[in-house]
Amino acid sequence: MNKNLLDQSKADAFADRMLNLLNEGALALMSSIGHRTRLFDVMGELPPSTSRQIAEAAGLNERYVREWLGAMVTGRIVEYDADKQTYRLPPEHAAFLTRAATPDNIAVFAQYIPLLGTVEDPIVECFRNGGGVPYSAFGRFQRIMAEDSGQTVVAALTDAILPLVPGLIADLEAGIEVLDVGCGSARALNLMARFFPNSRFTGYDISEEAIGTGKQLAEQQQLSNLRLEVRDVTALDATEHYKLITAFDAIHDQPQPDRVLEEIARALHPGGTFLMQDIAASSHVHKNIDHPIGPLLYTLSCMSCMTVSLAAGGAGLGAMWGEEKAREMLQNAGFTKVEVKKLPHDFQNAFYIIQKN
C-alpha cells in the first residue's frame, strides 16, 4: 500500500471511527453486565451515590462495581461528581437501560454481544471449512431470546400486533384454534392463552429447554387451553385445522424453511391467517445500508441465525433474508395474499399478514 496515495483526512476519520468502535464494543459488553447484575435498575432508583452505596444497594462486590462505573463514566453513560465522588444515572439514559423502560430497554440487546463472542472460535472455523454452529453451543441464547421477545413482541402483542389483522381479536374472543410455530419459551402463547380463554393454543419448538420453560409458566398461570410440545416443525401433521398460525422471528432460523411454510399452508384453515413476524429488511444488501441497526442484524445473522441452520444441514437463510425473499418463498408455499405491515415505534420488525383462500 502506497501511503502517498491516501486521502489523509479520510484515513484519519476512519482511524477515529475504529477507535470509537473499540470503545463502543467495550461499552456493549459492560452494558450487558449492567443489565444482568441489575446495576442499571438500581441506579435508576438511586440519588447520586458512591460506589459503595451502589454496590450495597445492588448486593454486589464494590471493587467490581467501581471498575464498571469507570467504564460507564468514561463512556458518558453515567455522570460523576469528582468532589463528592458520587455517580448518577441520568433519567434520560435510564429510559433506555432499565427494565422499567421496557420495551425501550436497549441493554437487553447488548447481551447478544458477549453471547456471540463465546462462539467466535467455532464461527472462524466455519469461515475456513463451512458447516455451522448448533444451538447447543450458545449457552444463554434461549434466555436472551425470551427476554428480547418479551419486550418486543409480547409487550405489543394484544394492543398493537394482533389488531393488525382485521377481525382477529373478535375471533380469538369467540374461540379458535391457534398454533405458534417455533414458539420458544412460549411467552406470546402464554399471554394469548390468558387473554383469550375461549381459544385453544398449541406451541411447537425443537428446544426442550424452551418448551420446559414455557410449560412451567403455563402451570404457574393454571392455563388449561395451552399445549406445548417439542417437535420438528417440518411435520405439523395437521390439515386445515388452525384458524390462526403465528411465527415470531422463527422462519428464517429453520433448516428447511420452504418445508415449514408448506406445512403451515397445509395446516391453516381456509380463510385463516398466518401471522409472521420477521426482521424488517431487504434481501439486497445495498438497500440495507441505511438500516439503523444493519451491522448488528447482519452480525446476529452470521453468528447465530445462519450458522444454526447450516449446522443442521439447512438452507442458512439468515435473519436478513429480507422481504423480497420472504414473499417469493411464501408464494412458492401456496400463499397468494400477502400484506406487510409495520408498527410506528418498531423499525426492527415487519409483520406479514398472510391469508389462505
C-alpha positions in Angstrom: 0.0 0.0 0.0 1.4 3.4 -1.0 0.5 5.8 1.8 1.2 8.7 -0.5 -2.0 7.8 -2.4 -4.1 8.0 0.7 -6.7 10.7 1.3 -5.2 11.6 4.7 -8.4 13.3 6.0 -10.4 10.2 5.1 -7.8 7.9 6.6 -7.8 9.9 9.9 -11.5 9.9 10.1 -11.6 6.2 9.6 -9.0 5.7 12.3 -11.1 7.8 14.7 -14.1 5.7 13.8 -12.2 2.4 14.6 -11.1 3.7 17.9 -14.7 4.7 18.6 -15.7 1.2 17.6 -13.5 -0.4 20.2 -14.9 1.9 22.9 -18.5 1.2 21.8 -17.9 -2.5 21.7 -16.5 -2.4 25.2 -19.5 -0.4 26.4 -21.8 -3.0 24.8 -20.2 -5.7 26.9 -20.3 -3.6 30.1 -23.9 -2.6 29.4 -24.8 -6.3 29.2 -23.2 -6.7 32.7 -25.1 -3.7 33.9 -28.3 -5.3 32.8 -27.6 -8.8 34.1 -26.5 -7.5 37.6 -29.4 -5.0 37.7 -27.0 -2.2 38.2 -28.9 0.0 35.8 -32.1 -0.8 37.5 -30.7 0.0 41.0 -29.0 3.3 39.8 -32.2 4.3 38.1 -33.8 4.4 41.5 -30.9 5.9 43.5 -29.9 9.6 44.0 -26.3 10.4 43.3 -24.4 7.7 45.3 -20.9 6.5 46.0 -19.6 3.2 44.5 -20.0 1.6 47.9 -23.6 2.7 48.2 -24.4 1.5 44.7 -22.8 -1.9 45.4 -24.6 -2.3 48.7 -28.0 -1.4 47.1 -27.3 -4.0 44.3 -25.9 -6.6 46.6 -22.6 -6.7 44.6 -18.9 -6.5 45.2 -17.8 -2.9 45.5 -14.4 -3.3 43.7 -16.1 -4.7 40.6 -18.8 -2.1 40.7 -16.3 0.7 40.9 -14.4 -0.5 37.8 -17.7 -1.0 35.9 -18.6 2.6 36.9 -15.3 3.8 35.4 -16.3 2.4 32.0 -19.8 3.9 32.4 -18.4 7.4 33.3 -15.7 7.5 30.6 -18.4 6.2 28.2 -20.7 9.1 29.0 -23.4 6.8 30.3 -23.1 7.6 34.0 -22.4 11.1 35.4 -19.7 11.5 38.1 -19.2 14.3 40.7 -15.5 14.3 41.4 -15.8 16.5 44.5 -18.4 14.2 46.2 -17.3 11.0 44.5 -20.8 10.2 43.6 -22.3 8.6 40.5 -25.7 9.2 38.8 -27.6 7.5 36.0 -29.5 10.4 34.3 -33.2 9.7 33.8 -32.7 10.3 30.1 -30.3 7.4 30.0 -32.3 5.2 32.4 -35.2 5.5 29.9 -33.2 3.2 27.6 -31.3 1.0 30.1 -33.6 -0.3 32.8 -36.3 -2.9 33.0 -38.8 -0.2 33.9 -38.1 1.2 30.4 -39.5 -1.9 28.6 -40.0 -2.0 25.6 -37.2 0.6 25.1 -34.5 -1.2 27.2 -31.6 -1.4 24.8 -29.4 -3.1 27.4 -31.4 -6.3 26.7 -29.9 -6.3 23.2 -26.4 -5.6 24.5 -26.4 -9.2 25.9 -26.1 -10.5 22.3 -22.5 -9.1 22.0 -20.9 -11.2 24.7 -23.0 -14.2 23.8 -21.8 -14.1 20.2 -18.3 -13.7 21.5 -18.5 -17.2 23.0 -18.9 -18.8 19.6 -16.3 -16.8 17.8 -13.7 -19.6 17.6 -16.1 -22.2 16.0 -17.5 -19.5 13.7 -14.0 -18.8 12.5 -13.6 -22.5 11.7 -16.8 -22.3 9.7 -15.4 -19.5 7.7 -12.5 -21.8 6.8 -14.3 -25.1 6.4 -18.0 -24.4 6.0 -20.7 -26.0 8.1 -22.3 -24.3 11.1 -22.5 -24.0 14.9 -25.5 -25.7 16.6 -27.9 -24.1 19.1 -26.3 -26.2 21.9 -23.1 -24.1 21.7 -24.9 -20.8 22.5 -25.4 -21.2 26.3 -27.8 -18.4 27.4 -29.3 -17.9 23.9 -32.8 -19.1 24.8 -33.0 -16.9 27.9 -31.8 -13.8 26.0 -34.2 -14.5 23.1 -37.1 -14.9 25.6 -36.2 -11.6 27.2 -35.8 -9.9 23.8 -39.2 -11.3 22.6 -40.8 -10.3 25.9 -40.1 -6.7 25.3 -40.6 -6.5 21.5 -43.3 -9.0 20.5 -45.0 -9.9 23.8 -45.2 -6.3 25.1 -47.0 -5.1 22.0 -49.0 -8.3 21.2 -52.5 -7.6 22.3 -52.5 -3.9 21.9 -50.7 -3.5 18.6 -49.7 -6.7 16.8 -52.9 -8.8 16.8 -55.1 -5.8 15.9 -53.1 -5.6 12.6 -55.3 -8.5 11.4 -58.9 -7.2 10.9 -61.4 -9.2 13.0 -58.8 -11.3 14.7 -59.4 -10.1 18.2 -63.1 -10.9 17.9 -62.3 -14.4 16.6 -59.9 -15.0 19.5 -62.5 -13.9 22.0 -65.1 -16.2 20.4 -62.7 -19.2 20.3 -60.5 -20.5 17.6 -57.6 -23.0 17.2 -54.2 -21.3 17.2 -50.7 -22.7 16.5 -47.4 -20.9 17.2 -44.5 -22.4 15.1 -41.1 -22.1 16.7 -42.7 -20.8 19.9 -39.5 -20.7 22.0 -40.4 -20.4 25.7 -44.0 -19.5 24.7 -44.3 -16.1 26.3 -46.5 -15.0 23.4 -48.7 -18.1 23.7 -49.0 -17.8 27.5 -50.1 -14.2 27.1 -52.7 -15.1 24.4 -54.0 -18.1 26.3 -54.6 -15.9 29.4 -56.2 -13.1 27.4 -58.4 -15.4 25.2 -59.7 -18.3 27.4 -62.2 -19.4 24.8 -59.4 -20.1 22.2 -57.1 -23.2 22.2 -53.4 -22.7 21.7 -50.7 -25.1 20.6 -46.9 -24.3 20.5 -44.1 -26.3 18.9 -40.4 -25.8 19.2 -37.4 -28.0 18.8 -35.7 -26.8 22.0 -36.5 -28.9 25.1 -35.2 -26.2 27.3 -37.5 -23.6 25.8 -40.6 -25.8 25.9 -39.8 -26.7 29.5 -39.7 -23.0 30.4 -43.0 -22.4 28.6 -44.7 -25.3 30.4 -43.6 -24.0 33.8 -45.0 -20.6 33.0 -48.3 -22.1 31.9 -48.6 -24.3 35.0 -47.9 -21.2 37.2 -50.8 -19.4 35.5 -53.0 -22.6 35.6 -53.7 -22.4 31.8 -55.8 -25.3 30.6 -56.1 -24.0 27.0 -52.4 -24.2 26.1 -50.5 -27.2 24.9 -46.7 -27.1 24.3 -44.6 -29.8 22.6 -41.1 -30.4 21.4 -41.5 -31.0 17.7 -39.8 -30.7 14.4 -42.0 -28.1 12.6 -41.4 -29.6 9.2 -44.1 -32.1 10.2 -47.1 -30.4 11.7 -49.4 -33.3 11.0 -52.5 -31.2 10.5 -54.7 -30.3 7.6 -56.9 -27.2 7.5 -57.1 -27.2 11.3 -55.9 -23.9 12.6 -57.7 -20.5 12.1 -54.5 -18.6 13.1 -50.9 -19.7 12.8 -48.1 -17.5 14.1 -44.4 -17.5 13.7 -42.4 -14.8 15.6 -38.9 -14.4 14.4 -38.7 -18.1 13.7 -38.9 -19.0 10.0 -35.5 -17.7 8.9 -33.8 -20.0 11.5 -35.3 -23.2 10.1 -33.0 -25.6 8.3 -35.9 -26.2 5.8 -37.9 -23.1 5.8 -39.6 -24.0 2.5 -41.0 -27.2 4.0 -42.1 -25.4 7.2 -44.0 -22.8 5.1 -45.6 -25.6 3.1 -46.7 -27.4 6.3 -48.1 -24.1 7.6 -50.1 -23.6 4.4 -51.5 -27.2 4.7 -52.3 -26.8 8.4 -54.1 -23.5 8.0 -57.9 -23.5 7.7 -59.4 -21.9 4.6 -60.0 -18.2 5.4 -57.4 -18.5 8.2 -54.4 -16.2 8.8 -50.7 -16.9 9.0 -49.1 -14.0 11.0 -45.4 -14.0 10.5 -43.1 -11.5 12.3 -39.6 -11.2 10.9 -36.8 -8.7 10.5 -37.7 -5.6 8.5 -35.1 -5.5 5.8 -34.4 -6.0 2.2 -32.9 -9.2 0.6 -30.4 -6.8 -1.1 -27.5 -5.5 0.9 -27.4 -2.2 -0.9 -30.9 -1.4 0.2 -29.9 -2.0 3.9 -27.1 0.4 4.0 -29.2 3.0 5.9 -30.8 0.5 8.2 -30.4 1.9 11.7 -29.1 -1.5 13.0 -27.9 -3.1 9.8 -24.4 -4.1 11.1 -25.9 -5.6 14.2 -28.5 -7.6 12.3 -26.0 -9.0 9.8 -23.7 -9.9 12.7 -26.5 -11.7 14.5 -27.4 -13.4 11.3 -23.9 -14.6 10.5 -23.0 -15.7 14.1 -26.4 -17.1 15.1 -29.4 -17.5 12.7 -27.5 -18.5 9.6 -25.0 -20.8 11.3 -27.5 -22.7 13.3 -29.5 -23.5 10.2 -26.3 -24.6 8.4 -25.3 -26.7 11.4 -28.4 -28.8 10.7 -27.6 -29.1 7.0 -30.1 -26.4 6.2 -30.6 -23.5 3.9 -28.8 -20.9 6.1 -31.3 -18.2 5.1 -30.2 -15.9 8.0 -32.0 -13.1 9.7 -31.5 -10.8 6.7 -33.3 -13.0 4.2 -35.4 -9.9 3.6 -38.9 -9.1 2.3 -38.3 -10.0 -1.3 -37.1 -13.5 -0.5 -39.9 -13.9 2.1 -42.5 -13.0 -0.5 -41.0 -15.4 -3.0 -41.0 -18.3 -0.5 -44.5 -17.6 0.7 -45.7 -17.6 -2.9 -43.9 -20.9 -3.5 -45.7 -22.4 -0.5 -49.0 -21.5 -2.0 -49.8 -18.2 -0.3 -51.1 -15.6 -2.8 -52.4 -12.9 -0.4 -49.6 -11.3 1.5 -49.6 -7.9 3.1 -46.7 -6.5 5.1 -47.3 -4.0 7.9 -45.1 -2.2 10.4 -45.7 -0.6 13.7 -44.8 3.1 14.1 -42.5 2.6 17.1 -40.7 -0.5 15.7 -38.1 -0.2 13.0 -36.8 -3.7 13.5 -39.7 -5.9 12.7 -42.1 -6.4 9.8 -45.4 -8.2 10.2 -46.6 -10.4 7.3 -50.4 -10.8 7.2 -50.9 -13.9 5.1 -54.4 -15.1 4.2 -55.4 -18.5 2.9 -58.1 -18.6 0.3 
